[in-house]
Amino acid sequence: MSPSLDPVASNTLVLQDVSKTYGETVALAKVSLVVRPGELVVLLGPSGAGKSTIFRCITGLAKPEEGSVEVLGQSITVLPPAKLRLARRDIGLIFQQFNLIGRLSAIKNVLAGRLGYVPAWRVILRLFHTRDRQLALANLDRVGLLHQAYQRANSLSGGQQQRVAIARVLTQESRVVLADEPVSSLDPEASETVLGILRGVCHERGIAVLCSLHQVDLARRYADRIVGLRDGRIVYDGPTEGLQAETLDLIYRRNGAKENETEDSRLRVSA
Ligand SMILES: Nc1ncnc2c1ncn2[C@@H]1O[C@H](COP(=O)(O)OP(=O)(O)OP(=O)(O)O)[C@@H](O)[C@H]1O
């Protein structure tokens, strides 16, 4: 079924035939994918495959030459700047390097998730409503950090900082979350904790999560669905069980797999 014809997906994240080039480099070639509410989709692909470009197209930071990107039914590719800013409120971002303000407490970082909702003067004076503070505390509790709410962010471990970043997107009340290599700088134990929480909140709150990873074993264990990207093209879209050696060869082009796969050689399994 074409992604845009799926009635559930029309309400979350839909990319259809998205192409993006940088000079001679084809970063994305006719990429179509859907992330539904409460679904954690992991993007796998070697360096340069186009994962970050997908994220930039979804947030409107990169403009595709062709195709459309829809977030919660709004077409990001054609929104005027003021409306794009509003639409971005629905897109929570989780980065490899956490992007917290280190000298501020965990709760102040989490409250930053409300910035799109409160007037600028309240932000400058740091006057958040009680409801916002309660929401921030509840979300810190959800990620297991309530007792560290007033600790400076830069005194927390990497795993704890990433959990603060998750609490921030929950406080933003984003219905779409993009996580760009969220565990790349974490040790194995913290990686498991962070991905477990991300999957938990995705399922509990019906958030559509698109998450890029470089660790195939983690993708297998935490994803609801895998999208494999190679040279800007989707070469696999299907369940985690389909991530066998043959599929990994296609994504990572190992064992002498051909340099130029044709359209027919792509493996596309419906989820
Ligand atoms: N601003 C840019 N200018 C020129 N080329 C770019 C730019 N951004 C990305 N590219 C190119 O587009 C292709 C896709 O890059 P992208 O960063 O999306 O890959 P990636 O899968 O996120 O890689 P990584 O896993 O290393 O982060 C690469 O060939 C890259 O060099």
The ligand as a MOL file (V3000), in Angstrom:
LIG
                    3D

  0  0  0     0  0            999 V3000
M  V30 BEGIN CTAB
M  V30 COUNTS 31 33 0 0 0
M  V30 BEGIN ATOM
M  V30 1 N 25.3720 20.0790 3.7920 0
M  V30 2 C 25.8510 19.1600 2.9640 0
M  V30 3 N 26.6050 19.5120 1.9070 0
M  V30 4 C 27.0900 18.5770 1.0500 0
M  V30 5 N 26.8640 17.2450 1.1760 0
M  V30 6 C 26.1300 16.8360 2.2090 0
M  V30 7 C 25.5840 17.7620 3.1650 0
M  V30 8 N 24.8830 17.0460 4.0800 0
M  V30 9 C 24.9920 15.7520 3.7260 0
M  V30 10 N 25.7370 15.6300 2.6170 0
M  V30 11 C 26.0510 14.3730 1.9360 0
M  V30 12 O 24.8240 13.6440 1.8000 0
M  V30 13 C 25.0570 12.2440 2.0320 0
M  V30 14 C 24.1750 11.7880 3.1800 0
M  V30 15 O 24.6560 12.3790 4.3820 0
M  V30 16 P 23.9770 12.1500 5.8100 0
M  V30 17 O 24.6800 13.0630 6.7820 0
M  V30 18 O 22.5230 12.2830 5.6920 0
M  V30 19 O 24.3610 10.6290 6.1100 0
M  V30 20 P 24.1970 9.7770 7.4570 0
M  V30 21 O 23.6000 8.4840 7.0670 0
M  V30 22 O 23.4870 10.5930 8.4790 0
M  V30 23 O 25.7020 9.5580 7.9130 0
M  V30 24 P 26.3000 9.3680 9.4180 0
M  V30 25 O 25.8520 8.0180 9.8910 0
M  V30 26 O 27.7780 9.4360 9.2070 0
M  V30 27 O 25.7810 10.5060 10.2530 0
M  V30 28 C 26.5490 12.0810 2.2970 0
M  V30 29 O 27.1750 11.7400 1.0820 0
M  V30 30 C 26.9750 13.4640 2.7480 0
M  V30 31 O 28.3300 13.6990 2.4420 0
M  V30 END ATOM
M  V30 BEGIN BOND
M  V30 1 1 1 2
M  V30 2 1 2 3
M  V30 3 2 2 7
M  V30 4 2 3 4
M  V30 5 1 4 5
M  V30 6 2 5 6
M  V30 7 1 6 7
M  V30 8 1 6 10
M  V30 9 1 7 8
M  V30 10 2 8 9
M  V30 11 1 9 10
M  V30 12 1 10 11
M  V30 13 1 11 12
M  V30 14 1 11 30
M  V30 15 1 12 13
M  V30 16 1 13 14
M  V30 17 1 13 28
M  V30 18 1 14 15
M  V30 19 1 15 16
M  V30 20 2 16 17
M  V30 21 1 16 18
M  V30 22 1 16 19
M  V30 23 1 19 20
M  V30 24 2 20 21
M  V30 25 1 20 22
M  V30 26 1 20 23
M  V30 27 1 23 24
M  V30 28 2 24 25
M  V30 29 1 24 26
M  V30 30 1 24 27
M  V30 31 1 28 29
M  V30 32 1 28 30
M  V30 33 1 30 31
M  V30 END BOND
M  V30 END CTAB
M  END
